[in-house]
Amino acid sequence: KPNQSYISLISEAILSSPEQKLILSDIYNFILTRYPYFRTKGTGWRNSIRHNLSLNECFVKAGRSPNGKGHFWAIDATYFDDFRRGDFRKRRSYRRYK
């Protein structure tokens, strides 16, 4: 099992893309390709990915995907430089719903 947090895995996927943004299925594919552990773990980890994208303010929606289904996900500018350096300590801020 990877030692990284889900936030770290998601960030690694997003930062690996030329445009610094990915749709959800591309994030899944990156993780499956890079970390074979997840290939045999069913689909529960995908729920964790969606949960982290939705609730952590370090991830933001960055426009609709070309096919109109879903959104691109990117790293919020506030966190970008830290995440690029591998510093994920600011991850505890959660979105608050009114």
C-alpha positions in Angstrom: 0.0 0.0 0.0 1.4 3.4 -0.9 2.6 5.5 2.1 1.1 8.7 0.6 -2.2 10.2 1.6 -5.0 10.4 -1.0 -4.3 14.1 -1.3 -0.8 13.3 -2.2 -1.8 10.8 -4.8 -4.4 13.1 -6.4 -1.9 16.0 -6.4 0.8 13.8 -8.0 -1.7 12.9 -10.8 -2.8 16.5 -11.4 0.8 17.8 -11.4 1.8 15.1 -13.9 -0.5 16.5 -16.5 0.7 19.2 -18.9 -2.3 21.4 -18.2 -2.1 20.8 -14.4 -5.7 19.6 -14.4 -7.4 16.2 -14.9 -10.9 14.7 -15.1 -11.8 12.2 -12.5 -11.3 9.1 -14.7 -7.8 10.3 -15.6 -7.0 10.7 -11.9 -8.2 7.1 -11.4 -6.1 5.9 -14.4 -3.0 7.6 -13.2 -3.3 6.0 -9.7 -4.0 2.6 -11.2 -1.0 2.8 -13.5 1.4 4.2 -11.0 0.3 2.1 -8.0 -0.5 -1.5 -8.8 -1.8 -2.0 -5.3 -5.1 -0.4 -6.2 -5.7 -2.8 -9.1 -6.8 -5.5 -6.7 -8.6 -3.4 -4.2 -12.1 -3.1 -5.6 -13.7 0.3 -6.0 -13.7 1.6 -2.4 -10.6 3.7 -2.9 -12.4 5.5 -5.8 -14.9 6.8 -3.2 -12.0 8.1 -1.1 -10.6 9.9 -4.2 -14.0 11.6 -4.8 -14.4 12.4 -1.1 -11.0 14.1 -1.0 -11.6 16.1 -4.2 -15.0 17.3 -3.0 -14.2 18.2 0.6 -10.7 19.5 0.6 -10.4 23.1 -0.4 -7.0 22.5 -2.0 -8.8 21.0 -5.0 -11.0 23.1 -7.2 -13.2 22.4 -10.3 -11.5 23.9 -13.3 -14.1 23.9 -16.0 -16.2 21.2 -17.7 -14.7 18.3 -19.6 -14.9 18.5 -23.4 -17.7 15.8 -23.5 -19.7 17.8 -21.0 -19.7 15.1 -18.4 -17.9 16.0 -15.3 -15.3 18.6 -14.5 -11.6 19.0 -14.6 -10.0 19.1 -11.2 -7.0 21.3 -10.4 -5.0 22.3 -7.3 -6.0 25.7 -5.8 -3.4 28.4 -6.4 -3.0 28.8 -2.6 -1.6 25.3 -2.3 0.0 24.8 -5.7 3.7 25.7 -4.8 3.6 23.7 -1.6 2.1 20.7 -3.3 4.7 20.9 -6.1 7.4 20.7 -3.4 5.7 17.7 -1.8 4.4 19.7 1.2 0.8 18.6 1.9 0.5 19.9 5.5 -2.1 22.5 4.7 -4.6 19.7 3.7 -6.7 19.9 6.8 -8.8 22.8 5.7 -12.2 21.5 4.6 -14.9 23.3 2.7 -17.7 24.6 4.8 -21.2 24.4 3.5 -23.7 27.1 4.4 
